Amino acid sequence: MPLTNYDWYAWHAPYDQLRTPETDRLEQVQEAISAALDTAPPGRLTAVSACAGQARDLLPVLISHPRGPDIDALLIELDPLNASFLHGALGSTALTSVDVVVADAGAAASYAGHVPAELLLMCGVFANIDRKAARHTISRLNELVAPAGSVIWTTYGGSVGDAGDVLTAFAAAEFTLVSLVWAADRSWLVAVHRFDGAGRPWSDDGVLFAFRPLAES
Ligand SMILES: C[S@@+](CC[C@H](N)C(=O)[O-])C[C@H]1O[C@@H](n2cnc3c(N)ncnc32)[C@H](O)[C@@H]1O
């Protein structure tokens, strides 16, 4: 699956400003990751970020949270510039168990060796795929998320209109809603679900989703 014709490196620029809708959303995601780690079982944990971008959400929490050293993380990101950013950012931390793969997070095979995960981030994914692909992806999360594990996802822009459909799909797939935070103007949301199902063995077969083409920014 080739990368869409869009500048996904520049997409992260609002995170560097002082206070933007994006920094507000990011703060909520960081809090949700921290809360998930607070209640995670003892021992080693696996975290996977699908379409990780620059991992502005996960990396700061791994650095600062007491459970950070217990986590084996996989960051799946297709854009080579963002992957370089990730390598650079990781180089200035003491984290030693974070893998960056330049791969298609829409391919089930890209999750090899890191699932089922106790924590799965799908931040920004449902903003870029259609409802049918979202439903299909969610129906396969029982392969990617460990029982009692958490999924954190965000959406924004026009795709917030799909939120009801996405929430229904999570419920149908045995994920219990733990928290749901909307922006005051409803321009984004951050949701956390716990997997209450039994799980299914991961299969490396098939496509979960593909991003819609976007205009070049
Ligand atoms: C909307 S951004 C979200 C980034 C990050 N998760 C966040 O919320 O800050 C989407 C990211 O997915 C990456 N991407 C797009 N298609 C992808 C694919 N098929 N597999 C992996 N990454 C992809 C883009 O390069 C971009 O960095």
The ligand as a Tripos MOL2 file, in Angstrom:
@<TRIPOS>MOLECULE
LIG
   27    29     1     0     0
SMALL
NO_CHARGES

@<TRIPOS>ATOM
      1 C1         -3.1710   11.3370   10.9620 C.3       1 LIG1
      2 S1         -1.4700   10.9870   11.1730 S.3       1 LIG1
      3 C2         -1.4780   10.3700   12.8360 C.3       1 LIG1
      4 C3         -0.1330   10.3430   13.4980 C.3       1 LIG1
      5 C4         -0.1740    9.9750   14.9830 C.3       1 LIG1
      6 N1         -0.7850    8.6790   15.1900 N.3       1 LIG1
      7 C5         -0.9060   11.0410   15.7700 C.2       1 LIG1
      8 O1         -2.0970   10.8730   16.0320 O.co2     1 LIG1
      9 O2         -0.2710   12.0410   16.1230 O.co2     1 LIG1
     10 C6         -1.3520    9.5270   10.2080 C.3       1 LIG1
     11 C7          0.0350    8.9270   10.1070 C.3       1 LIG1
     12 O3         -0.0930    7.6610    9.4600 O.3       1 LIG1
     13 C8          0.9250    7.5100    8.4950 C.3       1 LIG1
     14 N2          0.3950    6.5640    7.5090 N.ar      1 LIG1
     15 C9         -0.4360    6.7950    6.4680 C.ar      1 LIG1
     16 N3         -0.7800    5.6390    5.8740 N.ar      1 LIG1
     17 C10        -0.1460    4.6650    6.5830 C.ar      1 LIG1
     18 C11        -0.1160    3.2450    6.4760 C.ar      1 LIG1
     19 N4         -0.8160    2.5900    5.5350 N.pl3     1 LIG1
     20 N5          0.6430    2.5640    7.3640 N.ar      1 LIG1
     21 C12         1.3570    3.1930    8.3200 C.ar      1 LIG1
     22 N6          1.3650    4.5320    8.4710 N.ar      1 LIG1
     23 C13         0.6050    5.2480    7.6190 C.ar      1 LIG1
     24 C14         1.1770    8.9010    7.9860 C.3       1 LIG1
     25 O4          2.4710    9.0080    7.4390 O.3       1 LIG1
     26 C15         0.9960    9.7260    9.2580 C.3       1 LIG1
     27 O5          2.2120    9.8780    9.9400 O.3       1 LIG1
@<TRIPOS>BOND
     1     1     2 1
     2     2     3 1
     3     2    10 1
     4     3     4 1
     5     4     5 1
     6     5     6 1
     7     5     7 1
     8     7     8 2
     9     7     9 1
    10    10    11 1
    11    11    12 1
    12    11    26 1
    13    12    13 1
    14    13    14 1
    15    13    24 1
    16    14    15 ar
    17    14    23 ar
    18    15    16 ar
    19    16    17 ar
    20    17    18 ar
    21    17    23 ar
    22    18    19 1
    23    18    20 ar
    24    20    21 ar
    25    21    22 ar
    26    22    23 ar
    27    24    25 1
    28    24    26 1
    29    26    27 1
@<TRIPOS>SUBSTRUCTURE
     1 LIG1         1 GROUP 0 **** ****
